[in-house]
Amino acid sequence: MLRLQYMQGTIQYTGTIERIDPPVVYVRIVQPSACSGCHAGSSCPASEGKSKTFEVEDTTGNFTVHEEVILHGRYGTGMQAILFACVIPMTLIVAALGVAFGLTGDELTSGGIGLSVLLPYYGLLYLMRRKLNRKFVFTVSKLHYS
């Protein structure tokens, strides 16, 4: 079950520990779809949730497999992730399409150029993955039922 909270700039998800490879703990969260409250949700294939696994460094060794935990992340890093994953690529595509169409007048060529702009962008993100992994840090804590 997903529990999402936004408190003091922190996002919290309830998740389950999938596996542990010290010092990394793999936490799986299930994001329910927007139509999970619908009365037809149990029979509708569109109502399935998405499962995501996060790698979290933990040096305490206090966790066990299948344990329910809380995954913590900073709200600001989520916005930066959206910027890197959605906003910048879309801006690059639109700009390249506009420039390419203005120069060539051909839609097919412009579309190819627009998409090819993403290759160096994602290549750069791949080369910067270690730095980005240090920036987008999640922590995990025990789930205390009240």
Backbone hydrogen bonds in HBPLUS format (Angstrom, degrees):
<---DONOR---> <-ACCEPTOR-->    atom                        ^
c    i                          cat <-CA-CA->   ^        H-A-AA   ^      H-
h    n   atom  resd res      DA  || num        DHA   H-A  angle D-A-AA Bond
n    s   type  num  typ     dist DA aas  dist angle  dist       angle   num
A0005-GLN N   A0012-GLN O   3.17 MM   7  5.19 141.6  2.33 131.8 141.5     1
A0012-GLN N   A0005-GLN O   3.05 MM   7  5.19 146.0  2.17 140.2 147.7     2
A0007-MET N   A0010-THR O   3.01 MM   3  5.28 153.1  2.08 148.5 153.0     3
A0010-THR N   A0007-MET O   2.90 MM   3  5.28 146.4  2.02 114.3 124.9     4
A0075-TYR N   A0009-GLY O   2.78 MM  66  5.13 174.8  1.78 134.9 136.4     5
A0011-ILE N   A0073-GLY O   2.66 MM  62  5.20 171.5  1.67 164.7 167.6     6
A0073-GLY N   A0011-ILE O   2.88 MM  62  5.20 149.3  1.98 154.1 160.6     7
A0013-TYR N   A0071-LEU O   2.89 MM  58  5.06 157.9  1.94 144.3 151.7     8
A0071-LEU N   A0013-TYR O   2.71 MM  58  5.06 166.6  1.73 158.8 162.1     9
A0015-GLY N   A0069-VAL O   2.89 MM  54  5.42 167.5  1.90 150.5 154.3    10
A0069-VAL N   A0015-GLY O   2.82 MM  54  5.42 160.8  1.86 145.5 152.0    11
A0016-THR N   A0028-ARG O   2.91 MM  12  5.29 159.7  1.95 148.2 152.4    12
A0028-ARG N   A0016-THR O   2.79 MM  12  5.29 171.1  1.80 156.7 154.1    13
A0017-ILE N   A0067-GLU O   2.97 MM  50  5.49 160.6  2.01 148.3 153.7    14
A0066-HIS N   A0017-ILE O   2.80 MM  49  4.98 165.9  1.82 144.6 146.5    15
A0018-GLU N   A0026-TYR O   2.68 MM   8  5.46 158.6  1.72 160.4 167.8    16
A0026-TYR N   A0019-ARG O   2.94 MM   7  5.36 173.7  1.94 167.5 165.7    17
A0021-ASP N   A0024-VAL O   2.87 MM   3  5.18 159.4  1.92 164.5 168.7    18
A0024-VAL N   A0021-ASP O   2.75 MM   3  5.18 156.3  1.81 129.2 125.3    19
A0058-ASP N   A0023-PRO O   2.68 MM  35  5.34 173.3  1.68 168.6 171.1    20
A0025-VAL N   A0056-VAL O   2.74 MM  31  5.17 169.2  1.75 155.0 158.5    21
A0056-VAL N   A0025-VAL O   2.88 MM  31  5.17 163.5  1.90 152.5 157.9    22
A0027-VAL N   A0054-PHE O   2.91 MM  27  5.22 158.2  1.95 154.7 156.5    23
A0054-PHE N   A0027-VAL O   2.79 MM  27  5.22 164.8  1.81 149.0 152.2    24
A0029-ILE N   A0052-LYS O   2.83 MM  23  5.46 162.3  1.86 162.1 166.9    25
A0052-LYS N   A0029-ILE O   2.89 MM  23  5.46 163.4  1.91 160.4 166.0    26
A0031-GLN N   A0050-LYS O   2.61 MM  19  5.06 165.4  1.63 165.2 162.4    27
A0050-LYS N   A0031-GLN O   2.81 MM  19  5.06 147.1  1.91 149.2 147.0    28
A0036-SER N   A0033-SER O   3.29 MM   3  5.62 148.7  2.39 121.2 118.2    29
A0038-CYS N   A0035-CYS O   3.08 MM   3  5.40 166.0  2.10 115.2 119.1    30
A0041-GLY N   A0038-CYS O   3.14 MM   3  5.18 161.2  2.18 111.1 113.0    31
A0043-SER N   A0040-ALA O   3.17 MM   3  5.77 145.2  2.30 116.0 124.6    32
A0047-SER N   A0044-CYS O   3.20 MM   3  5.65 165.5  2.23 113.3 117.7    33
A0067-GLU N   A0064-THR O   3.26 MM   3  5.64 150.6  2.36 132.2 130.9    34
A0070-ILE N   A0141-SER O   2.90 MM  71  5.30 167.9  1.91 154.5 157.9    35
A0141-SER N   A0070-ILE O   2.96 MM  71  5.30 150.8  2.05 145.5 154.7    36
A0072-HIS N   A0139-THR O   2.77 MM  67  5.13 172.8  1.77 152.7 155.3    37
A0139-THR N   A0072-HIS O   3.03 MM  67  5.13 156.5  2.09 137.9 145.4    38
A0077-THR N   A0074-ARG O   3.23 MM   3  5.52 130.3  2.49 102.5 114.2    39
A0078-GLY N   A0075-TYR O   3.14 MM   3  5.28 126.4  2.44  99.3 112.9    40
A0079-MET N   A0075-TYR O   3.27 MM   4  6.68 150.3  2.36 147.5 155.1    41
A0080-GLN N   A0076-GLY O   3.06 MM   4  6.37 150.2  2.15 142.3 150.7    42
A0081-ALA N   A0077-THR O   2.90 MM   4  6.11 148.9  2.00 142.5 150.9    43
A0082-ILE N   A0078-GLY O   3.07 MM   4  6.35 153.3  2.14 144.3 150.6    44
A0083-LEU N   A0079-MET O   3.02 MM   4  6.27 150.9  2.10 141.2 149.4    45
A0084-PHE N   A0080-GLN O   2.95 MM   4  6.27 161.7  1.98 153.0 156.1    46
A0085-ALA N   A0081-ALA O   2.84 MM   4  5.92 155.6  1.90 149.4 156.8    47
A0086-CYS N   A0082-ILE O   2.83 MM   4  5.47 153.2  1.90 143.8 149.1    48
A0087-VAL N   A0082-ILE O   3.32 MM   5  6.70 156.9  2.37 143.5 150.0    49
A0088-ILE N   A0083-LEU O   2.99 MM   5  5.97 176.6  1.99 164.7 164.0    50
A0090-MET N   A0086-CYS O   3.06 MM   4  6.07 161.1  2.10 148.8 154.7    51
A0091-THR N   A0087-VAL O   2.95 MM   4  6.10 159.1  2.00 151.8 158.0    52
A0092-LEU N   A0088-ILE O   2.91 MM   4  6.14 159.2  1.95 155.5 161.1    53
A0093-ILE N   A0089-PRO O   2.96 MM   4  6.20 159.8  2.00 150.6 155.7    54
A0094-VAL N   A0090-MET O   2.99 MM   4  6.18 172.6  1.99 155.0 156.6    55
A0095-ALA N   A0091-THR O   2.95 MM   4  6.03 164.9  1.98 149.6 154.4    56
A0096-ALA N   A0092-LEU O   2.89 MM   4  5.97 163.3  1.92 147.7 153.0    57
A0097-LEU N   A0093-ILE O   2.83 MM   4  5.98 156.7  1.88 151.4 158.4    58
A0098-GLY N   A0094-VAL O   2.98 MM   4  6.15 162.7  2.01 148.3 152.7    59
A0099-VAL N   A0095-ALA O   2.98 MM   4  6.19 170.0  1.99 155.3 157.7    60
A0100-ALA N   A0096-ALA O   2.85 MM   4  5.80 164.6  1.87 147.4 152.7    61
A0101-PHE N   A0097-LEU O   2.87 MM   4  5.86 160.9  1.90 147.0 152.7    62
A0102-GLY N   A0098-GLY O   3.00 MM   4  6.03 152.5  2.07 140.8 148.9    63
A0103-LEU N   A0099-VAL O   3.00 MM   4  6.23 144.3  2.13 146.4 155.7    64
A0104-THR N   A0100-ALA O   2.81 MM   4  5.89 164.3  1.83 154.1 158.8    65
A0105-GLY N   A0101-PHE O   2.77 MM   4  4.67 136.5  1.96 117.3 131.4    66
A0110-SER N   A0106-ASP O   3.02 MM   4  6.11 157.3  2.08 144.3 151.5    67
A0111-GLY N   A0107-GLU O   2.84 MM   4  6.01 154.9  1.90 149.5 155.9    68
A0112-GLY N   A0108-LEU O   3.05 MM   4  6.31 158.4  2.10 147.0 152.4    69
A0113-ILE N   A0109-THR O   2.92 MM   4  6.18 160.2  1.96 152.2 157.7    70
A0114-GLY N   A0110-SER O   2.79 MM   4  5.94 156.7  1.85 147.2 154.5    71
A0115-LEU N   A0111-GLY O   3.01 MM   4  6.24 156.9  2.07 148.1 152.9    72
A0116-SER N   A0112-GLY O   2.89 MM   4  6.00 151.3  1.98 143.3 152.2    73
A0117-VAL N   A0113-ILE O   3.14 MM   4  6.29 130.7  2.40 144.1 153.5    74
A0118-LEU N   A0115-LEU O   3.09 MM   3  5.70 153.1  2.16 113.1 120.2    75
A0119-LEU N   A0116-SER O   3.23 MM   3  5.54 144.5  2.36 104.4 113.1    76
A0122-TYR N   A0118-LEU O   2.85 MM   4  5.99 176.1  1.85 164.4 163.7    77
A0123-GLY N   A0119-LEU O   2.93 MM   4  5.97 147.6  2.03 145.0 155.2    78
A0124-LEU N   A0120-PRO O   2.88 MM   4  6.00 151.8  1.96 142.0 148.3    79
A0125-LEU N   A0121-TYR O   2.99 MM   4  6.38 155.8  2.05 147.6 154.5    80
A0126-TYR N   A0122-TYR O   2.92 MM   4  6.09 151.6  2.00 140.9 148.5    81
A0127-LEU N   A0123-GLY O   2.98 MM   4  6.28 155.2  2.04 146.2 152.6    82
A0128-MET N   A0124-LEU O   2.98 MM   4  6.20 138.2  2.15 142.9 154.5    83
A0128-MET N   A0125-LEU O   3.18 MM   3  5.00 125.8  2.48  90.2 104.3    84
A0129-ARG N   A0126-TYR O   3.22 MM   3  5.10 164.5  2.25 107.4 108.6    85
A0132-LEU N   A0128-MET O   2.94 MM   4  6.18 161.1  1.98 157.9 164.2    86
A0133-ASN N   A0129-ARG O   2.81 MM   4  5.94 148.3  1.91 143.4 152.0    87
A0134-ARG N   A0130-ARG O   3.20 MM   4  6.48 141.3  2.35 139.6 148.4    88
A0135-LYS N   A0131-LYS O   3.19 MM   4  6.48 134.2  2.41 136.2 148.7    89
A0135-LYS N   A0132-LEU O   3.02 MM   3  4.91 127.2  2.31  92.7 107.4    90
A0136-PHE N   A0132-LEU O   2.89 MM   4  6.11 159.2  1.94 159.4 163.1    91
